[in-house]
Amino acid sequence: MQHLRKFVSNLTDANIKGMHIHSPLDIAGRNINNLGGNCWGGREIESQAGKYRPVLGWASHRSPLKGLYLTGASTHPGGAVTGLPGKNAATVILDDLGRSINEIVSAKT
């Protein structure tokens, strides 16, 4: 939590309403796509790629609910250890806030 607080100024104990931690075994037990170590959050096939990931109309990382964003292995471009779903979601969130990811990254270096 301390590491995250370096980047999120209001991430205080008073603002955290709850926390639930899932181990890889917990996740694999509830999601058939993760059995055997699959980190892709769904099959890597044409019908689950690009504008169809996670479903048609939601590939921009915005959900139908204003202020609720999607990220993770089930979003574009998929799982593995790239960090790209998180970067893509952060880019969209910053854009909605009138900021740019390049501006933020430049300020941190």
CYANA upper distance limits for C-alpha pairs under 8 A (distance plus 0.5 A):
  1 MET  CA      5 ARG  CA      6.83
  2 GLN  CA      6 LYS  CA      7.34
  3 HIS  CA      7 PHE  CA      8.17
  4 LEU  CA      8 VAL  CA      6.76
  4 LEU  CA     11 LEU  CA      8.26
  5 ARG  CA      9 SER  CA      6.59
  5 ARG  CA     10 ASN  CA      8.16
  5 ARG  CA     11 LEU  CA      6.22
  5 ARG  CA     12 THR  CA      8.22
 10 ASN  CA     15 ASN  CA      7.69
 11 LEU  CA     15 ASN  CA      6.71
 11 LEU  CA     16 ILE  CA      7.47
 12 THR  CA     16 ILE  CA      7.02
 22 HIS  CA     26 ASP  CA      6.14
 22 HIS  CA     27 ILE  CA      6.88
 23 SER  CA     27 ILE  CA      6.93
 24 PRO  CA     28 ALA  CA      6.58
 25 LEU  CA     29 GLY  CA      6.56
 26 ASP  CA     30 ARG  CA      7.15
 27 ILE  CA     31 ASN  CA      6.55
 27 ILE  CA     34 ASN  CA      7.63
 28 ALA  CA     32 ILE  CA      7.10
 28 ALA  CA     33 ASN  CA      8.05
 28 ALA  CA     34 ASN  CA      5.24
 28 ALA  CA     35 LEU  CA      5.71
 28 ALA  CA     36 GLY  CA      8.36
 28 ALA  CA     37 GLY  CA      8.10
 29 GLY  CA     34 ASN  CA      8.45
 29 GLY  CA     35 LEU  CA      7.81
 31 ASN  CA     35 LEU  CA      7.68
 33 ASN  CA     38 ASN  CA      6.59
 33 ASN  CA     39 CYS  CA      8.28
 33 ASN  CA     40 TRP  CA      8.10
 33 ASN  CA     41 GLY  CA      6.42
 33 ASN  CA     42 GLY  CA      6.20
 33 ASN  CA     43 ARG  CA      8.15
 34 ASN  CA     38 ASN  CA      4.92
 34 ASN  CA     39 CYS  CA      6.56
 34 ASN  CA     40 TRP  CA      8.27
 34 ASN  CA     41 GLY  CA      7.38
 39 CYS  CA     73 ALA  CA      7.25
 39 CYS  CA     79 GLY  CA      5.95
 39 CYS  CA     80 ALA  CA      6.22
 40 TRP  CA     44 GLU  CA      7.72
 40 TRP  CA     73 ALA  CA      5.83
 40 TRP  CA     74 SER  CA      7.24
 40 TRP  CA     78 GLY  CA      6.18
 40 TRP  CA     79 GLY  CA      4.47
 40 TRP  CA     80 ALA  CA      6.64
 41 GLY  CA     73 ALA  CA      5.40
 41 GLY  CA     74 SER  CA      5.11
 41 GLY  CA     78 GLY  CA      7.62
 41 GLY  CA     79 GLY  CA      6.81
 42 GLY  CA     48 GLN  CA      7.95
 42 GLY  CA     73 ALA  CA      8.43
 42 GLY  CA     74 SER  CA      6.82
 43 ARG  CA     48 GLN  CA      7.23
 44 GLU  CA     48 GLN  CA      6.73
 44 GLU  CA     49 ALA  CA      7.36
 44 GLU  CA     78 GLY  CA      8.30
 45 ILE  CA     49 ALA  CA      6.93
 47 SER  CA     52 TYR  CA      6.69
 48 GLN  CA     52 TYR  CA      5.75
 48 GLN  CA     53 ARG  CA      5.64
 48 GLN  CA     54 PRO  CA      7.22
 48 GLN  CA     55 VAL  CA      7.99
 49 ALA  CA     53 ARG  CA      5.67
 49 ALA  CA     54 PRO  CA      8.41
 49 ALA  CA     76 HIS  CA      7.46
 49 ALA  CA     77 PRO  CA      7.61
 49 ALA  CA     78 GLY  CA      8.37
 50 GLY  CA     59 ALA  CA      7.51
 50 GLY  CA     76 HIS  CA      6.61
 50 GLY  CA     77 PRO  CA      7.27
 51 LYS  CA     55 VAL  CA      7.86
 51 LYS  CA     56 LEU  CA      6.30
 51 LYS  CA     57 GLY  CA      7.49
 51 LYS  CA     58 TRP  CA      8.07
 51 LYS  CA     59 ALA  CA      5.65
 51 LYS  CA     76 HIS  CA      8.42
 52 TYR  CA     56 LEU  CA      4.87
 52 TYR  CA     57 GLY  CA      7.82
 52 TYR  CA     58 TRP  CA      8.18
 52 TYR  CA     59 ALA  CA      6.96
 53 ARG  CA     58 TRP  CA      7.72
 53 ARG  CA     59 ALA  CA      5.98
 53 ARG  CA     74 SER  CA      7.19
 53 ARG  CA     75 THR  CA      5.81
 53 ARG  CA     76 HIS  CA      6.03
 53 ARG  CA     77 PRO  CA      8.15
 53 ARG  CA     78 GLY  CA      8.38
 54 PRO  CA     58 TRP  CA      7.07
 54 PRO  CA     59 ALA  CA      6.81
 54 PRO  CA     74 SER  CA      6.09
 54 PRO  CA     75 THR  CA      5.64
 54 PRO  CA     76 HIS  CA      7.66
 55 VAL  CA     59 ALA  CA      7.27
 58 TRP  CA     62 ARG  CA      6.76
 58 TRP  CA     63 SER  CA      6.64
 58 TRP  CA     64 PRO  CA      8.34
 59 ALA  CA     75 THR  CA      7.31
 59 ALA  CA     76 HIS  CA      6.93
 60 SER  CA     89 ALA  CA      8.44
 60 SER  CA     92 VAL  CA      8.02
 61 HIS  CA     69 TYR  CA      6.03
 61 HIS  CA     70 LEU  CA      5.21
 61 HIS  CA     71 THR  CA      6.86
 61 HIS  CA     75 THR  CA      7.68
 61 HIS  CA     88 ASN  CA      7.83
 61 HIS  CA     89 ALA  CA      5.95
 61 HIS  CA     92 VAL  CA      7.46
 62 ARG  CA     66 LYS  CA      8.32
 62 ARG  CA     67 GLY  CA      8.32
 62 ARG  CA     68 LEU  CA      7.07
 62 ARG  CA     69 TYR  CA      5.15
 62 ARG  CA     70 LEU  CA      6.53
 62 ARG  CA     89 ALA  CA      8.41
 62 ARG  CA     92 VAL  CA      8.09
 63 SER  CA     67 GLY  CA      8.44
 63 SER  CA     68 LEU  CA      6.22
 63 SER  CA     69 TYR  CA      5.92
 63 SER  CA     70 LEU  CA      6.90
 64 PRO  CA     68 LEU  CA      8.24
 69 TYR  CA     89 ALA  CA      7.40
 69 TYR  CA     93 ILE  CA      8.06
 70 LEU  CA     75 THR  CA      7.45
 70 LEU  CA     89 ALA  CA      7.22
 71 THR  CA     75 THR  CA      6.06
 71 THR  CA     85 PRO  CA      5.89
 71 THR  CA     86 GLY  CA      6.19
 71 THR  CA     88 ASN  CA      8.44
 71 THR  CA     89 ALA  CA      6.42
 72 GLY  CA     78 GLY  CA      7.93
 72 GLY  CA     79 GLY  CA      7.48
 72 GLY  CA     85 PRO  CA      6.03
 72 GLY  CA     86 GLY  CA      7.04
 73 ALA  CA     77 PRO  CA      8.34
 73 ALA  CA     78 GLY  CA      5.26
 73 ALA  CA     79 GLY  CA      4.37
 73 ALA  CA     80 ALA  CA      7.77
 73 ALA  CA     85 PRO  CA      7.38
 74 SER  CA     78 GLY  CA      6.24
 74 SER  CA     79 GLY  CA      7.32
 75 THR  CA     79 GLY  CA      8.42
 75 THR  CA     85 PRO  CA      6.64
 76 HIS  CA     84 LEU  CA      8.44
 76 HIS  CA     85 PRO  CA      6.41
 77 PRO  CA     84 LEU  CA      7.34
 77 PRO  CA     85 PRO  CA      6.77
 78 GLY  CA     85 PRO  CA      7.37
 79 GLY  CA     85 PRO  CA      8.30
 83 GLY  CA     87 LYS  CA      6.78
 84 LEU  CA     88 ASN  CA      6.38
 85 PRO  CA     89 ALA  CA      6.65
 86 GLY  CA     90 ALA  CA      6.53
 87 LYS  CA     91 THR  CA      6.59
 88 ASN  CA     92 VAL  CA      6.91
 89 ALA  CA     93 ILE  CA      6.65
 90 ALA  CA     94 LEU  CA      6.51
 90 ALA  CA    101 ILE  CA      7.84
 91 THR  CA     95 ASP  CA      6.57
 91 THR  CA    100 SER  CA      7.28
 91 THR  CA    101 ILE  CA      6.00
 92 VAL  CA     96 ASP  CA      6.70
 93 ILE  CA     97 LEU  CA      6.84
 94 LEU  CA     98 GLY  CA      6.72
 94 LEU  CA     99 ARG  CA      5.39
 94 LEU  CA    100 SER  CA      6.17
 94 LEU  CA    101 ILE  CA      6.99
 95 ASP  CA     99 ARG  CA      5.73
 95 ASP  CA    100 SER  CA      6.29
 95 ASP  CA    101 ILE  CA      8.42
 99 ARG  CA    103 GLU  CA      7.63
 99 ARG  CA    104 ILE  CA      8.36
100 SER  CA    104 ILE  CA      7.09
101 ILE  CA    105 VAL  CA      6.58
102 ASN  CA    106 SER  CA      6.44
103 GLU  CA    107 ALA  CA      6.77
104 ILE  CA    108 LYS  CA      7.01
105 VAL  CA    109 THR  CA      7.09
